[in-house]
């Protein structure tokens, strides 16, 4: 009798889409191993694993809950583990890279929350463009502060936004900004038009990461939507910020490590940067003594750009599609490769 393939999964995930699993497995025998319920010796037999949102909980890659740390220990102690799927779009948590280096196939749910992240990024641009942080501060005062004189907003139409990263999030941001007649520039690891073949009708000007300082010289908005890799770490430094026109705005829905915090604080305090919306940080939760909290015209949100009630169904759909592909020996969607970690 063929031994069952053992899948490590949460009780909640199994309840939510467990009825769809038999159609994936077909005649292949399988056994769910419930995280937090199965015995340690059983958990070590896991060959496949799915990290759903509730397993991660409120943990970050910097601060783990005891429950998440225990789950990571199970993954490390499972010698037969062959494939791990995660609910997040990013693969920069050390455990994922550790498992990939061990030979475990790791896939992400990139694309599941792209629309939400894009809406958040555009909301940041709209809020800063229409001086909402200043108006909210006046409301709290309370003080009547009409947008006249130096406070008069510029027309958003005709401004340029340079989007760093051309994955699902970057493309979703571009589509939404074009509705406001914003000009788009793209910065990613492949320069020129070759990487736009999937959407040739867009025709955006494009630059390589190394040319970011050149790309932003005519930009009113710098939008960070790239993965964290060796190349993108500290990509936006003092040189890049200085290349932005005075008064430009910055949106970061990528990773905190992409932005040089010290250079950013200096650019805001000097008035060179007109404002920013930061959703991600070098350490999360953002320490209470961080200088980022008190900066003028800077909006801070707690890595919440992609959150919405519809994400779980979209993540589950990606996992189920990948499970079918894995069982057929076909390529998997959103597989983490060595190139994706270093390029």
Secondary structure, 3 states (H helix, E strand, C coil): CCCCEEEEECHHHHHHHHHHHHHHHCCCCEEEEECCCCCHHHHCCCCEEEECHHHHCCCCCCCCCHHHHHHHHHHHCCCCCCEEEECCCCCCCHHHHHHHHHCCEEECCCCCCHHHHHHHHHHHHHHHHCCHHHHHHHHHHCCCCCCCHHHCCCCCCCCEEEEECCCHHHHHHHHHHHCCCCEEEEEECCCCCHHHHHHCCCCCEEEEHHHHHHHHHHCCEEEECCCCCCCCCCCECHHHHHHCCCCEEEEECCCHHHECHHHHHHHHHCCCEEEEEECCCCCCCCCCCCCCCCCCCEEECCCCCCCCCCHHHHHHHHHHHHHHHHHHCCCCCCECCHHHHHC
